[in-house]
């Protein structure tokens, strides 16, 4: 019997269209690099791109939001469902290695860094408004929202990865930085392939 290893990865790293505001060049570049890396994996590796928790909760497109605003909208319950799914896969497949890859600064999928905001000052009316904006307008408004509501990156995991670290402490956790695509891809390559 072949030992299976499992690469569990944030879906926006493989498909840039899950990103809250729509993809920019760094998301396209990330997806290209990681699809190439996945193609280099040996037969012992399988890939699980779990459901995007932010998409599952709000849909797409959506305004930028911090961890606390997502929690206020019910993200804790959503990540429980996704963590249950991942746990079921791990129980049934019994992989030899499990590597979970999240996104630096993500309010849900950050591993060591998440985005924070004051949930009391956030304008939740932006959620339906964002849906009707075209891509150019969303990109412009995203920058303004981040500044207006004083979002900041802080140390600590996003909502989903906090749950995954608690449930699966034996797994390997890596954080992909979309502002350092080449470096992050190389670190992931070394971690997986040695």
N, C-alpha and C positions, 0 to 999 in steps of 0.2 A: 504494500500500500504506500502510495506517495504521500509524503507530508505536505500539507497545504499551508502556505503562508497567506496572510490576508493584509492587503493595503486598504485601509478604510480612509476615504478622502472626502473633503468638503466638495460638494458638487460644483460650486462656482470655480474651482480650480481646474476642472476639466471642461466645463462649458461656461463661457463668460456671460451668458445671458441670464444667469440667476442673480447677478450683482444688482443690488437694490435700485440703482439709478439707470442701469444699462451699462454695457461694457465701454471701457476706454482702452487705449492701446495697451496699457499694462495688463489688462485682463485677457486680451487676445494673445499677447505674448506668453503669459502664464499658461494658458490652455495649450498653446502650441508646444511649449517646452515639456509640459507634463504628459501630454499625449505621446510625445516622442519617448519619454522615459518609461511610460507604461509599456510601450512597444518593445522595450529592451528587456523587460522582466522575463525571467525563465518560466517554464511551465509550472513550477511549484507555486507561483504567485497568482492570486486572484485579486480583483479590485472590486470594492464596494463603495460606490458613491451614494451615501445615505441621502434621504430626502432633505431638502433645504428647509431648516426650521422657520426661517423668516418668510419664505414663500408659502409654506404650509399655514402659517398663522395669518399673514396679511395679503399674500398674492404678489403680483408684479405689475408695474413697477411700484416702488414704495420709497418714501423719503428716508434720508439717513436718520437713524435713531440710536440711542445709547442702550446699553444693557438694561438699565433701570426702567426705561420706557417700555421695552419689550416685556419685561417681567410684569409690569402693570397691566399689560394687555393679555396676559395669560401664557407667556412663553414657557413657564415652568411645566405646565401640563403638556405642552406640545413636545418639549424635549424628553419628557418621560416616555412618550410613545416611540420616539425615534431611538432612544436608548434601549427600550424593550426590544425593538426590531434588531438592533445591532447585537444585543445579548442573545437573542434567539439564534441568529446566524452563528455566533461564536459557539454556542452550546451544540448546535447540530453539526457544524463543520469541524470543530476541534482543531483549529489551526495551530501549527508549531510556533509561528511568530505572528504577532498582531502589531501593525504600525498604523497609528491614527494620525492623520495630517489635518491640521486646522489652519486658520488664516489669521495672521497677526493683525490685531486691532478689531477683529470682528466682535460685535456684542454677543453673538451666539457661539461662533466657532473659533474664537481666539483661544490659544492654548496657554500662552504666558502673558499675553497682552490683550486687553479688551477696550472697547470704547464706552465711555461713561457720559451720562448727562443727568440733569435734574429733571425727574419725571413730572414734577409739579409745574415747571415752567414750559414744558414742551407743548407745542400746538398740535394736538391729535387730529385737528381738522385738515392738516396737511396730507393725511393718508389718502382720503378720497380725492383731494385736489391733485395730488401727484399722478394719479391714475390717468388723468386726461391731458397731461403735458406731453409734448413731443420730446424726443431725446435731447435735442439742443437745449430746450428750456429746463429739462430735468437736471442736466449737467450744471447749468448756470445756477439753478435754485439750490442744488445740493450744497454747493460751496457756501451760499448765503445762510442756509439752515445751520450748517456746522458752526459758522461764526456766530450767528444770532443766538443760538442756544448753548454756546460755549462747550461743545463736545471736546473731550480730551481722552487721549489714550492713557491707560493706567495699567500697572502690573496686575496680573491675575487672569484667570480663564473667563471665557464667555460662558453663557448659561448652559449650553449643551456640553461643552468640554469640562465644565465643573462636574456635571453629572457623570460623564464618561470616566473621568479620572477617579471619581469615588467608586464607581461600579467595577472598573477594570484596571486596577492599579498595576497589574503585571504587564500591561501593554506598553509599547514604546510610543511616546507622544512627541510629535514634531510640529513646528510652527512655520508656515510658509509666509514669507514677506514679499508681497507683490511689488514693493518698492525696491527689491533686490532679487529680481527673478533669477538671474544667472547664479548668484550665490546660494539662494534657497534651493534651486534645482540641484546644484552640485552637492549641497549638504544632504538632501534627500537621497540622491544617488548613492553617496558614500554610506549612509545609514542602512540602506536596503541591500546594496550589493557588496559592501565592504571595502 
